[in-house]
Amino acid sequence: MFDPKDLLAAERTLLAWLRTGIALMGFGFVVARFGLFLRELAHAGGHVVSQRVDSGWIGTLVAASGVGVNVWASLRHRAIVRRLRAGSMDIGTAGPVTVGLATSVTGVVVVGVLVAAVWR
């Protein structure tokens, strides 16, 4: 039997995933601009700029992962709503776990790059 509470819970979950994707896009933008800020700061101080890692590419990848999370969340939501309407409650958890692990690994890489940029 289709319960409206289940649909509302699915919509809340979708909104949470969309919020996560938007946060990733914003964080990616900040990371991309951070490298530019460091270059300008070094140039203003008269230092030679030696950039080991281009934070612009990393920021772009993080922002793109946010877009990917939003697309994935939308497709997953549509599939869940179809299953709920069909009466099936078999909803897998592999997708959210994979996205969670991927964002965690990406976060560790970004933090490592930022620490290396600040402490060099």
SVG drawing of the C-alpha trace seen along z (x, -y; Angstrom):
<svg xmlns="http://www.w3.org/2000/svg" viewBox="-2 -43 63 49">
<polyline fill="none" stroke="black" stroke-width="0.4" points="0.0,0.0 1.3,-3.4 1.7,-5.7 2.1,-9.5 4.6,-9.6 7.0,-7.4 6.8,-9.8 7.4,-12.7 10.4,-11.0 11.8,-10.3 11.4,-13.9 13.2,-15.0 16.0,-12.6 16.2,-14.0 16.4,-17.6 19.2,-16.5 21.2,-15.0 20.6,-18.2 21.8,-20.3 25.0,-18.2 25.5,-18.6 25.1,-22.3 27.6,-22.5 30.1,-20.5 29.7,-22.9 30.3,-25.8 33.3,-24.2 34.7,-23.4 34.4,-27.0 36.2,-28.1 39.0,-25.6 39.4,-26.7 39.7,-30.4 42.0,-29.6 44.9,-28.8 44.3,-32.1 44.3,-33.9 47.7,-32.2 49.2,-33.2 48.1,-36.8 49.3,-36.9 52.8,-35.6 53.0,-38.0 52.1,-40.9 54.8,-39.9 57.4,-39.6 57.8,-35.9 58.4,-33.4 55.3,-31.3 55.9,-27.6 52.7,-25.8 52.9,-22.0 49.2,-21.3 46.7,-23.3 43.8,-23.9 41.7,-25.1 41.4,-21.6 40.7,-20.1 38.1,-22.7 36.5,-22.0 36.4,-18.3 34.8,-18.8 32.2,-21.1 31.6,-18.5 31.1,-15.9 28.4,-18.1 26.6,-18.2 27.0,-14.4 25.5,-14.0 22.5,-16.1 21.9,-14.1 22.3,-10.8 20.0,-11.9 17.3,-13.0 17.5,-9.6 17.5,-7.7 14.5,-9.6 12.5,-8.8 13.4,-5.1 12.4,-5.1 9.1,-6.8 8.3,-4.2 9.1,-1.4 7.0,-2.9 4.0,-3.3 4.5,0.3 4.4,1.5 8.1,2.7 10.1,1.6 13.4,3.1 15.5,0.0 19.3,0.6 21.9,-1.3 24.9,-0.8 24.4,-4.1 24.4,-6.4 27.3,-4.5 29.3,-4.9 28.6,-8.6 29.5,-9.0 32.8,-7.3 33.7,-9.1 33.0,-12.5 35.1,-11.5 38.0,-10.5 37.7,-13.7 37.6,-15.7 40.8,-14.1 42.5,-14.9 41.4,-18.5 42.5,-19.0 45.9,-17.4 46.3,-19.8 45.3,-22.8 47.6,-21.9 50.5,-21.4 49.7,-24.8 49.6,-26.6 52.6,-25.0 55.1,-25.0"/>
</svg>
